[in-house]
Amino acid sequence: MPAPTPPSSAVIREAAARALGEDRGPADITSLAAVPADAQSTARIVTRQACVLAGLPVAQAVFLEEDASLKITTHAQDGDTLKPGDVAFEISGSARSLLTAERTALNFLQQLSAVATRTRQFVDAVAGTKAKILDTRKTIPGLRALQKYAVLCGGGQNHRMGLYDMFLLKDNHLALMGAPGNWGKAIAAARALEPSAKVEVEADTLDQVRAIAPLGVDIILLDNMSLDEMRSAVDIIAGRALSEASGNMSLERVRAVAETGVDFISVGALTHTITSIDLSLEIV
């Protein structure tokens, strides 16, 4: 499967430059003191544990942001499954530049590969059902585009990118709107405001599902429902909208949720509960 399309070059370079500047500051004083200015070297980025790779564009951008003369040879692509000892890419050039960019590049690669690896676990867990795994907005501030790209590398799908590209009327919106009779007015207003955007409404109870299903929404979010409630909700919706299960999703539970017949399962843990993948830079 080809690697997903990464975020724009502007997004990648901004993230790389911001993170590198945070780490390097005015200068990498250790490398200035210990490494001769003319020293040349080659380094490999090696994984020490099995993972799904993600983050190559931004990790490589970090090295080139530090030193545009560095030469990069790629040995894997984002979305590939790597085993311990596999090489993701090699970098050749100034030894000082390699060491200065090392930690920032690894931080991106370790975090994003962790997202992709966790996503692949959830995708594999629901294989054979119609359910698709979605991410959420529970992302590291400033890194949403990259984390959502990593979800794609793991075989998941993106939910809305932010508050601007999809309507999602949640429990607090419904509470402020008052009686269910007002919900249809809000949905009509949403359609008029941005006709191309999908409209999703959250339901906490089966009574809310019954009220929302006839209103012509695209998706009904089933929030923190039991398996029995989800099955009943799918029956109530009866194809009038797509269904999305959400709330406290785990690898142990997600298969049973998928088998209730929901169309989507959103999992905040794809981006907010991850453990970095162990990768290292090794001087050849």
C-alpha positions as CSV (number, residue, x, y, z in Angstrom):
1,M,0.0,0.0,0.0
2,P,1.5,3.4,-0.9
3,A,2.3,5.8,1.9
4,P,-0.4,8.4,2.6
5,T,0.1,11.9,1.4
6,P,1.9,13.8,4.2
7,P,1.0,17.3,5.3
8,S,2.1,20.2,3.1
9,S,5.8,21.1,2.9
10,A,5.1,24.3,4.7
11,V,3.5,22.5,7.7
12,I,6.4,20.0,7.8
13,R,9.1,22.7,7.6
14,E,7.5,24.9,10.3
15,A,7.3,21.9,12.7
16,A,10.8,20.9,12.0
17,A,12.2,24.4,12.4
18,R,10.3,25.1,15.6
19,A,11.3,21.9,17.2
20,L,14.9,22.1,16.1
21,G,15.2,25.7,17.4
22,E,13.7,24.6,20.7
23,D,16.5,22.0,21.2
24,R,19.5,23.6,19.6
25,G,19.0,27.2,20.7
26,P,21.8,29.5,19.5
27,A,24.2,26.7,19.1
28,D,24.9,23.0,19.9
29,I,27.8,23.8,22.3
30,T,28.8,20.2,22.9
31,S,29.3,19.4,19.2
32,L,31.1,22.7,18.7
33,A,33.5,21.7,21.4
34,A,34.0,18.0,20.7
35,V,33.6,17.5,16.9
36,P,36.0,19.0,14.4
37,A,34.4,21.4,12.0
38,D,35.5,19.4,8.9
39,A,34.5,16.0,10.3
40,Q,32.3,14.0,8.0
41,S,30.2,10.9,8.8
42,T,27.3,8.7,7.9
43,A,24.5,7.8,10.4
44,R,21.6,5.3,10.2
45,I,18.2,5.6,11.9
46,V,17.5,2.1,13.2
47,T,14.5,0.7,14.9
48,R,15.0,-1.4,18.1
49,Q,11.5,-2.7,18.2
50,A,8.8,-3.8,15.8
51,C,6.6,-0.9,14.6
52,V,4.7,0.8,11.9
53,L,6.9,3.6,10.6
54,A,5.6,7.2,10.4
55,G,7.2,10.6,10.3
56,L,9.9,10.3,7.7
57,P,9.1,13.6,6.0
58,V,9.4,15.7,9.1
59,A,12.3,13.7,10.6
60,Q,14.3,14.2,7.4
61,A,13.2,17.8,7.2
62,V,14.9,18.3,10.6
63,F,18.3,17.2,9.3
64,L,17.9,19.4,6.2
65,E,16.8,22.3,8.2
66,E,20.0,22.1,10.2
67,D,22.2,21.5,7.1
68,A,20.8,21.6,3.6
69,S,24.0,19.9,2.3
70,L,23.3,16.6,4.1
71,K,22.5,13.6,1.9
72,I,19.6,11.3,2.8
73,T,19.1,7.8,1.5
74,T,15.7,6.3,2.4
75,H,15.3,2.6,3.0
76,A,11.7,2.4,4.1
77,Q,8.5,4.4,3.6
78,D,5.8,5.5,6.1
79,G,3.3,2.8,6.7
80,D,5.9,0.0,6.4
81,T,6.1,-2.5,9.2
82,L,9.6,-2.7,10.5
83,K,11.3,-5.3,12.7
84,P,14.1,-4.7,15.2
85,G,17.3,-3.8,13.4
86,D,15.7,-2.4,10.3
87,V,17.1,0.9,8.9
88,A,14.6,3.6,8.1
89,F,17.1,6.0,6.4
90,E,20.7,7.1,6.3
91,I,22.2,10.6,6.5
92,S,25.7,11.6,5.3
93,G,27.6,14.8,5.7
94,S,28.8,17.1,8.5
95,A,29.2,15.1,11.7
96,R,28.3,18.2,13.7
97,S,25.0,18.6,11.8
98,L,24.1,14.9,12.3
99,L,24.5,15.2,16.1
100,T,22.7,18.5,16.4
101,A,19.6,17.3,14.5
102,E,19.6,13.8,16.0
103,R,17.3,14.1,19.0
104,T,14.7,16.3,17.4
105,A,14.4,14.0,14.4
106,L,14.2,11.0,16.6
107,N,11.5,12.6,18.8
108,F,9.3,13.1,15.7
109,L,9.9,9.6,14.4
110,Q,9.4,7.9,17.7
111,Q,6.1,9.7,18.5
112,L,4.6,9.4,15.1
113,S,5.6,5.8,14.7
114,A,3.9,5.1,18.0
115,V,0.7,6.6,16.7
116,A,0.9,4.6,13.5
117,T,1.7,1.4,15.4
118,R,-1.2,1.9,17.9
119,T,-3.6,2.6,15.0
120,R,-2.6,-0.5,13.2
121,Q,-3.3,-2.6,16.3
122,F,-6.9,-1.2,16.4
123,V,-7.4,-1.6,12.6
124,D,-6.2,-5.2,12.8
125,A,-8.5,-5.8,15.8
126,V,-11.7,-4.9,13.8
127,A,-10.6,-6.6,10.5
128,G,-13.4,-8.4,8.8
129,T,-16.1,-6.0,10.1
130,K,-17.3,-2.9,8.4
131,A,-16.2,-0.6,11.2
132,K,-13.5,2.0,10.4
133,I,-11.1,3.3,13.0
134,L,-11.1,7.1,13.4
135,D,-8.9,9.5,15.3
136,T,-10.1,12.4,17.4
137,R,-9.0,16.0,18.2
138,K,-7.2,14.7,21.3
139,T,-3.8,15.5,19.9
140,I,-0.6,17.3,21.0
141,P,-1.1,21.0,20.5
142,G,0.6,22.2,17.4
143,L,1.2,18.7,16.0
144,R,-2.3,17.7,14.9
145,A,-1.6,17.5,11.2
146,L,1.4,15.3,11.8
147,Q,-0.4,13.0,14.3
148,K,-3.4,12.6,12.0
149,Y,-1.0,11.8,9.2
150,A,0.5,9.1,11.4
151,V,-3.0,7.6,11.9
152,L,-3.3,7.3,8.1
153,C,0.1,5.5,8.0
154,G,-1.4,3.0,10.5
155,G,-4.4,2.3,8.3
156,G,-6.9,4.4,10.2
157,Q,-9.0,7.3,9.0
158,N,-9.2,10.9,10.0
159,H,-12.2,12.4,11.7
160,R,-12.6,16.2,11.4
161,M,-9.3,18.2,11.5
162,G,-10.7,20.9,13.6
163,L,-13.8,22.9,14.5
164,Y,-13.9,24.4,11.0
165,D,-14.4,21.4,8.6
166,M,-17.3,19.4,10.1
167,F,-20.3,20.1,12.3
168,L,-20.4,18.1,15.5
169,L,-23.3,18.9,17.9
170,K,-22.2,17.4,21.2
171,D,-24.0,17.1,24.5
172,N,-23.2,20.6,25.6
173,H,-24.4,22.1,22.4
174,L,-27.7,20.1,22.7
175,A,-28.1,21.2,26.3
176,L,-27.7,24.9,25.3
177,M,-30.3,24.4,22.5
178,G,-32.9,23.1,24.9
179,A,-35.7,20.9,23.9
180,P,-35.2,18.3,21.1
181,G,-37.6,20.3,19.0
182,N,-34.8,22.9,18.5
183,W,-32.3,20.5,17.3
184,G,-33.7,20.4,13.8
185,K,-33.4,24.2,13.6
186,A,-29.7,24.0,14.4
187,I,-29.1,21.3,11.8
188,A,-30.9,23.4,9.2
189,A,-28.7,26.3,10.2
190,A,-25.6,24.2,9.8
191,R,-26.6,23.1,6.4
192,A,-27.2,26.7,5.4
193,L,-23.9,27.9,6.9
194,E,-21.6,25.3,5.2
195,P,-23.6,23.1,2.8
196,S,-20.5,20.9,1.9
197,A,-19.7,20.1,5.5
198,K,-21.0,16.9,7.1
199,V,-23.3,17.2,10.2
200,E,-22.8,14.8,13.1
201,V,-24.9,14.8,16.3
202,E,-24.0,13.1,19.6
203,A,-26.5,10.9,21.4
204,D,-26.1,9.7,24.9
205,T,-29.3,7.7,25.1
206,L,-31.5,5.6,22.8
207,D,-34.2,8.2,23.2
208,Q,-31.8,10.8,21.7
209,V,-31.0,8.4,18.9
210,R,-34.8,8.2,18.1
211,A,-35.0,12.0,18.1
212,I,-32.0,12.6,15.9
213,A,-32.4,9.8,13.3
214,P,-35.2,11.5,11.3
215,L,-33.4,14.9,11.2
216,G,-31.3,14.2,8.1
217,V,-27.9,14.2,9.7
218,D,-24.9,12.4,8.2
219,I,-23.6,10.7,11.3
220,I,-24.9,9.9,14.8
221,L,-22.3,9.6,17.5
222,L,-23.1,6.9,20.1
223,D,-21.3,8.2,23.2
224,N,-20.3,5.8,26.0
225,M,-23.1,3.3,25.2
226,S,-23.1,-0.4,26.2
227,L,-22.8,-3.0,23.5
228,D,-26.6,-3.8,23.7
229,E,-27.4,-0.1,23.4
230,M,-25.2,0.2,20.3
231,R,-26.9,-2.7,18.7
232,S,-30.3,-1.1,19.4
233,A,-29.1,2.2,18.2
234,V,-28.0,0.7,14.8
235,D,-31.4,-0.8,14.5
236,I,-33.1,2.5,15.3
237,I,-31.0,4.4,12.8
238,A,-31.9,1.9,10.1
239,G,-29.6,3.3,7.5
240,R,-30.8,6.9,7.8
241,A,-27.4,8.0,9.0
242,L,-24.0,6.5,9.6
243,S,-23.1,5.5,13.2
244,E,-20.0,6.2,15.2
245,A,-19.2,4.6,18.5
246,S,-17.1,6.7,20.9
247,G,-15.9,6.6,24.5
248,N,-13.3,4.5,26.4
249,M,-12.3,2.4,23.5
250,S,-9.6,-0.3,24.2
251,L,-8.0,-3.0,22.2
252,E,-9.8,-5.6,24.4
253,R,-13.2,-4.1,23.7
254,V,-13.0,-2.7,20.2
255,R,-13.8,-6.0,18.3
256,A,-17.0,-6.4,20.2
257,V,-18.0,-2.8,19.5
258,A,-17.3,-3.3,15.8
259,E,-19.6,-6.4,15.8
260,T,-22.5,-4.3,16.9
261,G,-22.8,-3.0,13.3
262,V,-21.5,0.6,13.8
263,D,-19.8,2.2,10.8
264,F,-17.0,4.0,12.7
265,I,-15.2,3.8,16.0
266,S,-13.4,6.8,17.2
267,V,-10.4,6.2,19.5
268,G,-8.7,9.0,21.4
269,A,-6.0,6.7,22.5
270,L,-4.5,6.7,19.0
271,T,-2.9,10.0,19.8
272,H,-3.2,10.7,23.5
273,T,-2.1,7.4,25.0
274,I,1.0,6.2,23.3
275,T,4.5,5.0,24.2
276,S,7.3,6.2,22.0
277,I,8.8,3.6,19.7
278,D,12.5,2.9,20.4
279,L,14.6,4.1,17.5
280,S,18.2,5.3,17.5
281,L,20.8,7.1,15.4
282,E,23.9,5.0,14.9
283,I,27.1,6.4,13.5
284,V,28.5,4.1,10.8
